[in-house]
Amino acid sequence: MFIVHVDLTVNPKSLASIKSIFKETFVDAISAQPGFVAVDLLQSCDDDSSCLLAIAFQDRDLQQKWVATELHQRLWPQIEACCTGHKVRTFHSIQ
């Protein structure tokens, strides 16, 4: 399995927007992709502006196909617009 963690620094004024985009658009779009396993948006208990977007795909190639889609190219800037910064970390299962 291939996991992507995107550490998001959310503009406090955009917290409601990022939650709405995630729930109303992003989840349906990504979950329809081949190889999709799971997605979640987590908010820090200690810092309202810190969120983690956790995405799992069967493998990296399928995740990269999702990133290359026109749909992702349209949705990701909406999420990015809610943030003042982000950092991407990738992982793979060692099982």
Secondary structure as UniProt FT lines:
FT   STRAND          2..10
FT   HELIX           12..14
FT   HELIX           15..21
FT   HELIX           22..26
FT   HELIX           27..31
FT   TURN            34..35
FT   STRAND          36..43
FT   TURN            48..49
FT   STRAND          50..57
FT   HELIX           60..67
FT   HELIX           70..80
FT   TURN            81..82
FT   STRAND          83..92
//
